[in-house]
Amino acid sequence: MADIDFLSVHAEGSPDKPALIHGGSNEVVDFSTLDRRANRAAHVFSGLGCEPEDRAAIMSFNSIAGFEISNGLRRVSLVAVPVNYRLRGSEVAYVLNDSGARIVCADSDHVDIVDAARPDVTGERHYIATGDRRPDGWLSYAELMDAAPDHAPEARNTSGGLGATMIYTSGTTGHPKGAWRPNGVNIENILQVVSIFELNQSDVHLMCGPGYHSAVSFFAALHQVLGATNVIQPKFDAEGALDLIERHRVTTTFMAPTLLKRLVDAQERKPRDTSSLRALILGAAPCPHAVKVRAEAVFGQVLWEFYGATETGINTVLRPEDQLRKPGSCGTAVPGQEIRLVGPDGHEVGVGEPGEFMVSNTWLAQYYNRPDATASSLHDGFFSVGDVAYRDDEGYYFICDRQVDMVISGGMNVYPAEVEAVLHAHPAVMDAAVIGVPDDQWGESVKAVVQLRQGVSASADELIAFCDERLAGYKKPRSVDFVEELPRDAAGKLLKRKVREPYWAGMSRRV
């Protein structure tokens, strides 16, 4: 299958079948048209001087153009770098500089955000506006596409996979890291996931979460490989998602637990016909058991859940029949995964004992420009993102804690060091710790625990607003508690676990 381009196969075999349906405009793009548009996009990038392995950054809501661009990049062996559209200013500049992107694409909602970061971006690159808004110095995607030929590029990539990607994922340090797969996800991994989740060509998939999230884009791409139809919701809205499921008889979708809760709320308020839905796949954060109970009540036994990471792929899967039988579990190991649960002494732990979750497989990514970070996460071929889990006697895994400080709120990674750095810049703050605390809607919400300078006052609202002006909205603290002093050891290291303990007391989970 290495010399087969899946999109070309579907364009030839099912030329008139809808490949994409835009949920907002109802525009339909068949496989034949998408194939030609992907060729045009490939010629656009080659015509701008791009070479294989050059990076192309994209900041956009979900769109038809996004599919054209991603397929065009794949066809000429360029590396897609989706950029979180919640980032601002220096955050955007960091990703563009670190990735070395030669191309930067943005839609009308985000061109001004990217343009505002341009003074802090080094090196030469082409900026392409995919919508009607086009700041000075930007090229027009529509004009470039109109001028490009629609035949296949001569040096077409026919590796058979999804193409190389670099997805920036947060850690505990001050900057995100690019999880880089030079060869993309191979065809064997693709077919394995298709088999696990029982996906097929007749599926209609709803892409409703943000496309910059690795799992959202991955499941949409899987369905395209199969020749299934993708329904695109530009930005998630629960009522709109239910309408699209009903209207287009959607069979599959992926979302983070936060979005599921909103979907359940909306379905309980005003039920739609969702009987076509057979696989509602969850990931990115732990899903509260109470939400699963409500979801099964309104959607039936359609929930799937997996544990994985941008760096490690899909590691465990919990099937629909186990969702209520195994509360708190993220499932059993996916075939081909070698999982170790390692205790503080470096040895594997027994059944029921918590240990650091480490995995070895053919999915593993490396951190671009960060061999130090790759080395610190990779031990004897096993990769860890810092989660702690235990395994029961039936082989089901349960994520119970996190060794690193990262907060996952609504499926979004927040690294406390970045938020703490902003808080420390406030003149009233003497010391600060940022943690994740239990939240029924978000899984975790960001809390700041602050020690003020003696004789100086500041309100919680003031500190939250201070962060809001300097960080993406999802990173700002949702609440602030004030303490006389934060716990630190003799060397001055902040004892984050002691800060967290009171907020998680009585909880069966720690993440």
N, C-alpha and C positions, 0 to 999 in steps of 0.2 A: 504493500500500500504506500510505499515511500514516494513513488512517483505520481501519486494521485492528488489533485487539488479537489477537496470535497465540494467547494462551492461550484467549480466548473462541472463536476459530476451531476449535481442537482440542477444546474442551469440547462444541461443537456437532457437529462432524464425527466425533469418536471419543470420545464421553463415557465409555465404559467401559474405554478403554485405560489401562493403568498409566502414570501420569506419573512417580510416585516409588515406589521400593521401599526401605524402610529396611533396611540390611544387618544391623543388630543385632536389631531386634524382628520383622523380616519384615513390618511393616505396609505395606500397599499403598494408595496414594492415586491414584484415577483422575483424568483430566483434568477431568471434570465437578465432582468434589469440590474439586479444587485451585482451579478457577475461582471457586467459591462462597466458599472459604476466603480467597482473595485479596481478594474483595470485602469480606468481613468485616474483614480487616486494614486495608484502605483506609478503611473507616468508623471503625475504632478510632483511627487517626492523625488523621483529620479531626475526630473528636469530641473529641480532646485539644487542639484549637486550632491544629494545624499548618497552615501555608500552603505553597503551591508554592515549591520551592527550599529549604525548611527541611531541615536535616540530621538523619538518624537513625543513631546508632551502634549496632553490633551486635558483641558478643563472645560467640562460641558455637562449639562443635564443629559439624560438618556435621549438619543436621537437617531434618526435614520443615517444622518451624516456620520455619526460615530461608528456605525457598522461598516459604512463605506470606507472610512479611514482605517479602521483596524484591519480589514481585509486587504486594503491597498498596502499597508505597511508590511503585512505578512508576506505578500507576494514579492516584495523586493528585499526581504530579509532585514527590515528595520525593526527597532525595538520600541514597542509601545510603552509609554510612561503615563498612566492615568494620574491626574492630579486632583486631590481632594478639593472640591469647589468651596469648602468652608475655610480654606486657608486664606490668609491675607498677608500683604506686604512682604516682610522679610521671610515669612514661612514659604511663600511662593518662590521667592528669589532663591532660597536655599535649595529647593528641589530642582529648579532649573539649572542652577550652577553645579550641584552635586552630580546630577545625571549627565551633564554636558549636552543637553538636548540641542539638536540642530534645527528642529522644527518645533514650533509651539502653536497649537490650535486652541481656539476658544470660541464659544458661542456668544450670542448677543448679551446674555445675562452675566457673562464673566470676562469679556474683553477688557472692561475698564479695570477690573481687579488685577488682571495680568499686566495690563499696560502701566498701572501704578507701580508695579514691582520692577519694571524694566530698568530704571536707573541703578538698581542694585544687582543687576544681572550682568555677568562678565562674558566676554566672547561674542562671536557672531552667530546669529541664528535668524531664521525666517519666522515671522509671526503671521498666522493665517486666521482670518475671521470667518467662521463658518455661518454666521448669521448676517443680518442687515447692518448691524452696527460695526463700523470699521474705523478705529482711531488712526491718526497719521502714522504712516510707516508700516501699516498692516496690509497684507495681500488679501484679496477676495477669493475665498474658496470657490464660490460659484463661477467666477471668471476663469480661474485656473482649471476647473473641471470642464467648463465649456470648451476650452482650447485644447484639452488633452484628447488623444485618441482612445478608442474603447477596445482595442485589440490587446491580447495578453502581452505583457512585457517580455522582451527576449530573455532576460536573465531571471526568469520567474523561479521563486522558491517553491519546490514541490516536496518538502520534507514530510508532509502528511500530518503534521501536528497543528497546534494552534498559533504558532509563531512565538518569537522571543518576547518576554515581558520583563518590566522592571516596576514593581509595585512597592511604593514607599509605605513602610509599616513602622509603627511607633515602638519605642523601647523605653528604657529607664534613663537614658542619657538625654542631652538637651536637643538632639535633632533626630528626625526619622531616618531610617536606613532603607536603602533600595534593595529589596529582595529580587535578585536577578537570576533569571533562567535563560541563559544564552540560547538554548535550543527549545525553549518553550516546554509545554506538556506533551509528552510523546503519545503516539497513537495507542500504545498498550494501556497507558493510564486512562486515556479517554474512554476506551472500550470497557475497561473495568468499571468505571463510575457509571457509565450508561447501563451496564448489567446490574450493578448494585441497586440503583434507584428505579430500575425497570422502565427506562425511558425508551421511546420509539419514534419512528418517523411521523406517526399520526398525531403526536402530541401538539398542543398549542400552549406555548410557554409565556407566562407573564413576567416581563422584566420590570420590576417596580422599585427595587432598592437602588441606591446610587451606584452607577456603573464603575466608579473608581474603586469600589470594594471588590477584592479579588474573587469572592464567591459569586457575587451578583453577575459579574462579567463572565466568569467561568461557566456558569450554568446556561447563560444565554448562548455562549459559544458552543457548548455541547449540543444544544438543540439545533444549531445551525449545521454542525457536522452531520447530524442525523438527517437533515432535510426537513426538519419540523418548522413550524411557524412561530416566530417571536412577536408577541404583542408588547409594544413599548409604552410604558407610562413614564413621561419625562421626569417627573418628581413624585414621590409617593404621596398619595392621599387615600385614606382608607375607603371613603365612600366611592371615590373614582375607581379604585382597584376592584371593589366588588361589582361595580357596574361593568367593568371590562371583563371580569370573569363570566358574568351572566351573558353579556352581549356576544362574546367571541367563543363561548364554551371552552374556556381555559381549562387545561388538564393538569398543568404543573406550574409551580412558582417557587422561588426561594426568597426568604426574608430573615432578618434578625428578629429575635423574640420581641423586641420593643414594637416592631411593626405588626407582628402577629397580634399583640394585645390590642392595638388600635383597630385592627381588622375585626377581631372578635367583638369589641365594643360597638363598632358600626353595624355588624351583622345582627347583634342583639337589638339594636335600636330599630333597624329597618331591614328585615331579612330579604336577601336576594336569592335567586335560584343558582346555587353553587354546586349542583349535583354533578356537574362535569368534572369537578376538581378531584383528582385521585392522588396527588402527591404534593403536599405543602411541606417544603424542605426547610429546616431550621438550622442555623449555625451562627457563628461569630460571637456568641455569648451564651451563658447558661440560661435556659428557659425555666421560669418558675413553674412548679407542678400545678399550681392553681390555674395558671393560664392554659396549660395543656388540657385540663379537665373541661374548662369552658370551651376551648377550641373544638374538642371532640364532640361536645354537646351540640354545637352549631354546624360543624363541617363534616362530622363523621370521623371514621378511623383513617385519616389521610396524612397524619403527621409523621414526618421522618426527621431525625436529628443527627447531626454529625459533629464530631470534634476534629479540629485540624487547625492549621495556621497557614498564612500566606507562604511561610518558609517551608512547610512540611507537607502541604496538601491535605487530603482527607485521610484521617487515621482510624477513626472508629465510626460506626453507624448504629443508630438505634431505630429499629423498624417500627411501623405503626402499631403492631400488636403488642409491643413492649412498652409503649409510652406510659401507660398508667400502671403497668405491672412492675416497672423498675423506676420509681420516682427518683430523680436526681442523677440518673445514669446518662452517659453520652454514648452508650452502646458497646459493642464488641469490636475487636480489631478487624479492619478491612484486610482481605487477603493480600499478601505481599508486604505487610507491615511487620517489622520486628520492633516490639515495644518493650522497654525496660522501665521499671519503677525503681528508682535508686534512692537509698536513704542517705543521711548525712555522712555516713562512713564510707560511701562509695560503693556499697554492695546492694544487690537487688533485695527488695523487701518481699515479705510473704503475703499471702491472701489477707485482705482486710487492713493491711498496714499502708500508711501514706508514704509515697516516695515521689521524687521528681520524675515527671513524665518525659521520657526520652524515646525517640523514634528513628529508625533507619529504614529508608526506602528509596525508590528511584525518583521521587518527587523533589528531593531536597534542593533548596535554592542556596545561593551564596549572597553575602552582602556586598553590593557594588562599592568599590573604593574603600572597603572596610575589612581587610583581612583580619584585623584584630578582633572585630566583632564576630566574624565568622568563626574564628578559632575559639573564642570564649563560649560560643553556643554549641560547638561541634566537638564531641569527645568520642574517639574510637569509632567514628562513622555514625554516631548517634547525635541527633540534633535536639536541643531543648529550648523552648521559649519561656521556661520558668514556671510552668504550671505543676501543681502537686496533685496526685490522684491516688486512689486505691482501687483494687480489683476484687470483686467478690468471687465466690467459689464456682459461679457459672461463667466466669470470664467477662463480666460486664465491668466497665470502667466508670469511675465517679470522680470528676474534678472537684477537689475540696478546698484548695488553697492556691496561692500564687507566691512563688519564691521572689519574684521581682516585684517592684512597686507599681507596675503599670495598672491603670484603671481601665476597665472596659465598660463604657456607658452607652447603652443603646447600640452595641455592636461596634462602636468607635473607640479606638485606642487613645488614651490620654496618658502622657508620661508626666508624672508629678514634678520632675525636676524643672521642666519648662514653666509650669504654672507657678512653682515656688520662686523661680527666678524673677518673674513679674511681680509677685507679691513683695519680695524683698526690695524691689525698687520703690515701693510706696514709702514715703517719709515717716509714716506712723508705725511701720512694721519692724519689730525687733527680730522675730523668728517666725517661721511658718512651716507647716507640714501639710501636704495635700494627699488625701487618701480617697479611696472609694468606699462608700457606705451603702448598705442595702436600700434598694429602691424598687417598689412594686412595678413601676412602669419601665424604668431604664435598666433594671438588673442591678446596676450600681449607679450612684450619682456622685459627682465630684464635690468633696467637702474640703474646705480649708480650715485648719486649726492654727490659730494665730496668737502669738505673744506680742502685745503692743509695747512700744517704747514707754518708759516711765514718764508719766506726766503728759502723755499725748493720747488723744482719743481719735477713733475712727469707727464708723458703723459698718455693719456687714454689707449693707447696700452700697456704701462707698467703695469698699474693696472689690465687690463683685463688678461694679461699673468700671473700676480701674482696670481689671483684667479683661473685661469685655472690649475695651478700646484697643487692646494690644494682642488679643488672641482670637482664634476662631471661636465662634459662639459655643460649640460643644465642649471646649476645654475650660471655660470659665467655671469657677465654683458655683454650685447651686445653693450652697449654704456656707456660713462661716460660724465657727465656735471660737470663743476667746478663752485662753488659759493663762495662768500666771507664769508658767514655764513649761517648755516642751522637754520630754525625756531625752537625754543624751548620755552616752557612755563617757568613760574617763578620757577617751581620745577625742571627744566632741562629736562622735557620729550619732546622728539622729536615730533613735530607736523606733522606727516606723511601726513595727509590730505592736509595740505598747500603745502607740497612738490609736491604732486600728481596733484593738481588742474590745474596748467598751462598746463600740458601735456594732460589733458582730456577736456580742454575747448572746447565747441562747439560740443562735442560728446553726442549722445543720451544715451550712456551707460557709466558705470563707471568700468566695468570689461570686 
